[in-house]
């Protein structure tokens, strides 16, 4: 069975469904499943910690933007390649 995914370009703003949003990665070709929730920050504490309170308002929508960080991607790939060379076949 062939699945199709909406083409998302680097830096595009995306309005995903809240649960089970599937994103095919342009760099690695893997399909990532992401879950989102709209929350209100409550009980804020030092260090940026807070208790998330889900907001069930159908007029609100999650939005995100994904961009490729080529420098970090290259570093991860170099690290993985080096580890593969060190592991016994």
Secondary structure, 3 states (H helix, E strand, C coil): CCCCCCCCCCCCEECCCCCCEEEECCCCCCEEEECCCCEEEEEEEHHHEEEEEECCCCCCCCCEECCCCHHHHHHHHHHHHHHHHHCCC
